[in-house]
Amino acid sequence: MASNGNNHVSTKPPPEPSPLRKAKFFQANMRILVTGGAGFIGSHLVDKLMQNEKNEVIVVDNYFTGSKDNLKQWIGHPRFELIRHDVTEPLLIEVDQIYHLACPASPVFYKYNPVKTIKTNVIGTLNMLGLAKRTGARILLTSTSEVYGDPLMHPQDETYWGNVNPIGVRSCYDEGKRVAETLMFDYHRQHGIEIRIARIFNTYGPRMNIDDGRVVSNFIAQAIRDEALTVQLPGTQTRSFCYVSDMVDGLMRLMEGDNTGPINIGNPGEFTMLELAENVKKLINPEVKIITVENTPDDPRQRKPDITKAKELLGWEPKVKLCDGLPLMEEDFRGRLGISRKK
């Protein structure tokens, strides 16, 4: 088992997930739990998992930031099940794989309820690890580039320990995910749980919350509504944006592979916020103005994943360019806002 847990020994092999998994005449379907499956990335992951007829998908979501609407095409499907449940409460079901995505992931939501965010990250992850331990399921945690904080290393690779403020307004998310990673490795070393950790970088695409405060959704919504694009000062801070279909592909490759991770999954194409604003303006609404506004505290100056590990170990790299992904997101936002393109 490849791992960066430094020469640890797993205590014992996990139990077999189901007595029927290796049955002679009847192969049971793969039962896959997706926590946060009604969210932006979660629902796209569900779409992909449902394409495989051997998969049964169970989504658990409390709809704090997710929406049933994202899953409407699957409701009533015989291989699909939707449970309204908060992961901070224990869950007793039988599954073979767990994709643990549940967590508010945009500053607007995690600053609105920081305590809930940290509970989701810590107690939620503990509960899902307990479920994995009991059922013998493999579990994948979507961690975040935020574990690197405001990085002193550029680009960030998986060996970097990060530079995080433990008492800032976004610490509930950053430190919550850092603890979640710790819990994953402790369960792996102590109980032999099969774990996978993805550190995901900025992701964009259809079904993002329109008012989630993340920069791509902000700019696209502003451009569609003919509002000025508000770039937070200084405007030179950078982000790297990965289209959601690439992200889902990376997560599934990590789950199916043999590496515990952590592995960075993101697009190394780096843009300043001003460049992003210019791109949105050019592609969506050339008339719109670009203005600068004050920044939020603890906003990292730069973000760029080193994806060497993902390329080597998963054979993964992003395919969708920003100039191709933005129009797909625009189309989705226009539909939801009910604003069609000017002739």
N, C-alpha and C positions, 0 to 999 in steps of 0.2 A: 504493500500500500504506500504509494508515494505521498509524502506529507512534509510540511516544514515544521512539524512539531518536534524536531531535533531528536532523532534516534529513540523515540519512545517505543514502548512495547504495549500493544493492545492486550488487555487482560484476557478476554474470551471472545469467541465469535458471537455475533448477535443471533437471536433465534430466527428460524425461518418465518417469513411473513405469514404464509398461509399453508395449512396442511394440503391444500389442493395445488399449490404452486408447481410441484413436480409430480402430480398425479399421472397415472399411466395412460388413461383413456381421455381424460378431460383436462384441458389446460384452462385454468381460471384466467380471466382478464386481469390486466394490471390495474390496481386500484390506486389512483393518484389523487392526493389531497393538495389543493392549492389554497393556501390562506391568503386573504387579500385578493381573491380571484375576481372580484367585481371591480377592481381598480384598473388603472391605466395599463400597466405592464401585465398584471395578472390576467386580465380578460383576453389580451392578445396571446398569452401563453396557453390559456384554455382553448382558444380557437385552434391553435396548432396541435395541442394534445388530442383534441377531439377528432382530428383528421385520421388518427390511427384507430382502426376499428377494434383493436385489442385493448384499448384504454377505456377505463371507466373513470370519469372525472368528478370529484366531489369538491365543491367550492365552499369555503367558510369565509364569511365576511360580515362585519357589523354595520356596513354602510356609513361609517364615519366620514370617509372621503370617497369611497367607491359608490357605484350605482348599478342597480339591477338592469338598467337600460343597456349597459355594456355586454350583458349576457343574454339579451332577449332571444337571440337566434337559437339558444340551446335549451331554454326552459321547456320542459315537457319531453325532451329527448331521453330515450330509454337508458343511455349510457351516462347521463348527466344528472347530478343532484346538487341542489343549492341549499345551504344551511345558514340561517341567520344566527351568528354566534360570535361572541367576542373571545379572542384567543387568550385573554387574561383569565378566562375561566377554563378549567380542565375540559377535555373533549375525549369521549370514549367511543372511538370508531375503529374499524379494521382497515388498514391501508398498507400499501407496499412502498409507496414513495410519497415524500412530503416536500412540496415547494413552499417554503415559508417566506411569503412576501409581505404579510400583513404589517403595516406600520404607516402612519401619516408621513409622507415623504417631502412635503413642500413646507417651507418656512411659515407660510400663512397658517397652515394647520398645526404644525408642531409648536409654534409660539402661542397659538390660541389655547392649546391644552397641553402644556409641557409635561404635566404629571401623567396624563394618559399615554403620552408618547413614550415616556420612560418605562411605564408599566407594560406597554405593548412589547417594547424591545426586550425587557428583562423577564417579566413573568410570562409573557406570551411565548418567548423562545424557550423558557424552562418547560412550559406545558407541552410544546411541540416536541421537545427532546424527550420528555417523559413518554409521550405517545410513540415516538420512534423506538424508544427502549423497550416498551411493552410489546410492540408489534413486530420489531425487527426491521422496520422500514428504513430506507435510506433517506436522509434529510438534507435539503439544500437551503441555505440561508442567503437571501439577497442582502449582503452588507452594502457598504457605500464608500465612495471616494472620500466622504466626509471623515472617515477614520484617519485620513492623513491630515485633517485640520487645514491650517494655512501653511502649506508645505514649504520646507526649507530645501527640498530636493526637487529637481525638475528635469524631465518628467518623473512622475511617481511610479516606482516599481514596488512589488509586493514585500520587499525586505524592509521598506521604510516604515519606521514606527510611528511617524506622525508628529504633529505639533498642534495640540488641541487645548483650548481653554476649557478647564473642567467646570467653570462656574458662569459661563456666558449664556445668552438667551437661546442659543442653538445647541447647547451642550446636551440637552435631553435627547437629541437625535444622534449627535456625534458620539458622545460617550455611551449612549444606550446601545448603539450598534457595536462599539468596541467591546462592551460587556457581553453582548450576544455572541460575538466571535469567540470570546474567552469560554463561555458556557459550552459552545459547540466543541471546542477542542478538549475541554475537561470531560465531557460526556464520551468523546471519542477515545480518550486515553484511559478513562476509568472504567467505561462500560463497553468499549468496543463498537460503539455506534458508528455506522457508515455515514460520514459527513461530507458535505461539499459547501465551500464558501465562495460566493461570487462578490467581488467588490465592484459594484456597478457605478459608472460615471453618468453624467447628464444624458438623459434619454428624452426623445421627443416623438410626437406622432399623433394620429387620430386618437380620440377619447381622453386626452389630457383634460383635466379640469380647466375650464376657460378662465376662471379667476383664481387660479392657485398661486399666483404670485411668482411663478417661475418665469424666467426671462423669455423663453421662446413663446410660451402661451400669452404672456403679456404683450409682446411685440405684435404677434399675429392678430390678437383680438383688437389691439389699438389700431392697427393698419386697416382692418376690416371696418371698424367703426369710424374711420376718418379722424381718429384722435392722434395727437402727437405721440411719437415713440419716446418713452421716458427711459433714458439711459442713466443708470446710477453712476455717480462720480467715482473714480476719475474717468471711467469709460475705457481705460486701457487694461482692466482686469480681464483675464481670459477664461474661457470654458471650452470644452470639447463636447460635441453633440452627436449622440449615436441614435440612429433611427430605430424605432421599436422592433421591427421585424428582425434586424440584426441582433438586437439584445436578446430576444426570445431564442433565436438560434444558438447564441452563446450559452445561455442558461441550460438549454436542453443538452448541448454537447458536454457541458460540465457534469450534469447529473448522470449522463450515460457513461462518462469516462471513468478512469481509475484514480484520479487525483483529488485529494481533499481540498486543494486550494490552500489559502486564498488565491484567487486569480482575478486580475483586473479585467473587466469587460466594459469596453467603451471605445469611442472613436478618437484616435490620436490627432485628428485634424483640429487644430487649435485656432479659435477666433477671439478677437477682442470684442467687448460688448458693442463698441461703435461699429465694427465690421459687421457684426450680426444685424444691427439695426439697419445699416446700409443695404445688406442683402434682402432683408424683409421688405424694405422700402422699394427696392428695385423689382422684386418678384411680385409684390402684392399691391402696393399703392404708391406710385412714384410721386403723388401730390403731397404726401404726408410730411410733417416737420419732425425733426429729431431734436429733443431738448434734454438737458441733464438735470438730475434731481439728487438730493442727498442719499448717501448709502446707508445700509443697515450695518450694525456692529458685527464684527467677526466674519465679515464677508471675505472668503479666501481670494487672494490676488490672482492666483493662477491654478489651473486644473488641466492636466494633460496626462492620460494614462500611458504607461509603458506597457504595451500588450505583447511583448516578446513571449511571455509564458503561455498566453492564450494561443498564439500562433503555433508554438512548438508542441504544446501538450494537447491542445484541442483541435488544431488545424483550423482555428477560427480567426477571421478578421472581418471588419465591417465592409459592406459592399455599397450601401446607399449614401450618396453624397448629399451634403446639406442642400444644394440647389435643386436636387430631385425630391428630397423629403419634405421641404417646406411647403410646396404646392399641394401635396397630399394632405397635409395637416390643415392648410387653408380651406380646402374643399370641405373637410369634416367640420371645421369651425363655422364656415358659412352656412352649412346645413343646419347646425344647431342654433346659430344666432338668427337665422332666417334673413340673411342679407346676401343678395346675389351680386355677382360681379357687375360693375358698371360696363355698359356696352362701349 
